Amino acid sequence: MASDPKTRSFRERLRARELLVGTFIKTPVTHPVEVLGAAGLDFVVIDQEHAPFDRVTVDGLILAGQAAAVPVLVRVPGSEARDILPVLDCGAVGVLVPHVDSAAKAQEVVAEARYGGGRRGFTNSSRAGRYGAAGFQQHVADSDATTAVLAMVEDVAALEVLPQIMAVPGLDAVFIGRGDLSIALGVDKPSAPAVVAATEQIAAAARLAGKALCAHVDRIDSPDVAWLRTLGVTAFIVSSDQGLMRRAALQTVAEFRALRA
């Protein structure tokens, strides 16, 4: 019998290739995390790269995630310690790091997120260390076992060194950044042949290296979902809190206008 997902960490479920669904959080208040967590999402991703989040706000949203029993990752704005360490200390279960375009950068990212074999700055006085309740060794072991590290592959330079990136130990998954790849490849949409080919290339390299795959889609009923699943994608980030709200609002308005008619 399969174990209860709630007893397994997000990292375990990601690495086990469970089919997972989450969304981006772009609104810097706690309520979307609480609502979407209660709705049953497997995870949410605070979008610190493209939305107005400071450290205090991120801290509050991670606490909201714990209250709603939904794992919270953070798409950090960069790959340095100042980007990765604060969100992990706040209790994020992992980081989604943009523009990982070389094995060296992938190694740097993993090092900043890990204690053992890495260089994550130590404290157990934060939420991640249960404010000191977790002892030194326990905090180190628990953090290294449960912190998920996901690299965003979204640059042409990355396509040229995929085997080297995928071979980096401690890198748990790769996010296929089809939006940025579209810009980088000079095409006007992610469905362009060049992006399709790049997506398939990334997926093939990940499968060969045994890395989990993550991707963003606008809707769960998009034809892209079935295609991406055939490539090995198992973690889907669907739209965002704002996108989901807008879609629901548009549907409600359309239904009300039908009543008027």
N, C-alpha and C positions, 0 to 999 in steps of 0.2 A: 504494500500500500504506500502511495506517495505521501511524503510528509506534508504537514500543513505549511503553506507558503509563508504564513506569518511567523513561523519558527525558523525560517531560513533568511539569511541576509540578502539584500539586493544583489550584492556581488556574487553570492552563491547561485542565485537564480539566473543572473546574467550569464555567468560562465557555464551554467548547465544548459544554456540555450532554451530556457523556458520562453514561451511567447508572452511578451510583456507590453503593456500599453501605458503611456504617460503623456504628459503635455508640458509645454513651456509655460512658466509663470512670468508674466511681464508687468503685472500691476503690483506696486510696492506697498501692499497692505496684506494682512494675514488672511482675510476672509476667503479669497479664491483657493488658497491651499486647504483650508478647512473644508470647504464645500466639495472640492474635487477629490480630496482624500476620502471624505465620507461617501462619495459616489462609487468608490471602489477601484480607482486607478492604482496601478502597480507602483508608480513613482511619479514625481513631478521634478521639473528642472527649472530652478531659478535662473533667469537669463540676465546675468550680470554684464554680459558683453554688449547687449543691445537695448537694455532697459535701465531705468533710473534707480539702481540699487546701491546703497552704501552699506558699510559693514553692520551698522546697527539694525538696518532694515532686514538684511539677510538673516541676522541673528533671530529676529522676531519671527520670520517666516519659517525658519528651521524648527523653532519651538512649536509653531502652529502645525507643522508636519508631524512632529512627535505626538501632539495632542490628537491629531486625526489618524494616527497610525499609518502614515504614508511616507515612504522613504523620499528624502529630499536630496537631489544632486544640485550642483551649481555649475552652470556654464560660466566659467571664469573669463575675465577679459584678456588674460595673458598666461604665460607659462612660467613665471618667476615665483619665488617663494612668497613674495608679497601678495600674489594673486591666489595662491593655493592654500597656504598655511591658515589664514584667518577663517576661511569657510569650513575647513576641516576642524579647527578648534571649536567652531560654533556648533558642530555636530552633523555637518553634511555627510551623507553616506558615500559620496564620491564627487569627482570633478570631471567635467566635460571640457577639454582644453582645445581652443581653436588653433588652426594653422600649424599643426604638427607636420612639418615638411621634410624632416630628416630623422635618421636614427639617433643622432646626437640630441636633438630636441626631445624626442620621445624618452630617451634615457634621463634627461634633465627633469622632465615632468614626473616620471616615476620616482626619481630620487627625492623630489620635493614632497611627494605624497606618502613616503614610507619612512619609518624609523629604521628597521633592520635593513642594512645594505643601502640605505638612503641617507638623506640629511634633513629630514623633517625636524624642525625645531621642537624640542620637547616641552610639554606642560601637561599635567593631568589636573590642573586647577580650573580648566574650562568645562563647558557642557560636555564635550567629547570625553573628558575624563571623569564625568559625574562630580565635578567640583571637588576633586580630591578623593572621592570614595573609591575610585579605581586605583589600586596600587601601581607602583612604577612598572613592574613587569607585566601586570595584567593589562594596563592601558596600552603599552607597546604591542603586546600580542594581539589584543582585541582590535586595535586600530589597523594593524597591518593585515589582519585576516579579513576585515570587513570593508575597508576603503576601496572603492572601485575607481579605476583610472581608465578614462575613455579619451581617445585622441580623435580629433576631427581631421580627416583627410580631405582637403578642399583646395589644394594648390597643385599646379602643374609640376613643380619641383618634387612634390611627394610622389607623384605617379612614377617618377624615374627611379625611386629607391624604395618601392613598396616592400620587397622582401626584407630589407634591412630594418625598416620601421616595424614590421610585423614580428620580427625576431626578438624584439626587445623584451626581456623578462619583466614581469610585473605589469605589463600593459594588458588590461583585461579585455578591451573591446575597441572597435574602430567605428566612428560615426562617418557615414558617407555624406559629405557636404555638397550636395548637388547644386545648391544655389550659388555658392561661391565658385564652384567648378565651372558653372555656366559663364560667369563673368570672366574667370581666368582663361577659359578656352575661347572667349570671344563670340559666344552664341547667345541667343535671346530667350532661351527657355531650357529648363532641365530635361525636357523630352527630346532635345536635339540629339542627333546621332553621336556626336562627339562626347556628350555627357553620358549617354547610355553606355558607350564603349568604356569610358573611364569608370563608371559604376561597376560594370562587370569585371573590369580589371582589378579594382579594389576588392571586390567580393571574392574573386578567385584567390587573391593573395592571402586574404584573411582565412579562408577555408583551409588553404594549404598550411598556414601557420597555427591553425586551431584557435583563432581569435573570434570572439563574438562580434556580431555586426548590429549596428543601430542606424536608423534612418528617420528622417522627418517626412511626414505626408500631411497634406491639408485636410484630408478626410479619410476615415477608415474604410469607406466604400469606394475609394479611388482604385482604378485598375492597377495603379502602381503597387498597391499592397500585395496583390497576388504575385506580381512579377518579382518584387523585392524578396518575397518569401522563398521563391524558387532559387534566388541567389544566396540564401542563407541568413537573411535579416530576421532577427527574432525579437528585437526591442524597437518598438515604434513610438516616436514622439509625434503625437497627432495635434496639429494646429497649436493653439496657445489658449490661455484663459480668456484673453480678449477675443481671439478668433472664434472660440466656442460660444462666447456670449453674443457676439455679432451675428453668428449663424442662427442661434436660437431666436434672437430679436427679429431678424429678417423673416424667419418662418412664422413667428407670431403675428407680425404686421401683415404678411400675406394672407394668413388665415382670417385675420380680422377684416381685411379688405374684401375677402370673399363673402363674409357675412353681410357687408354693406351692399354688395352686388345682388 
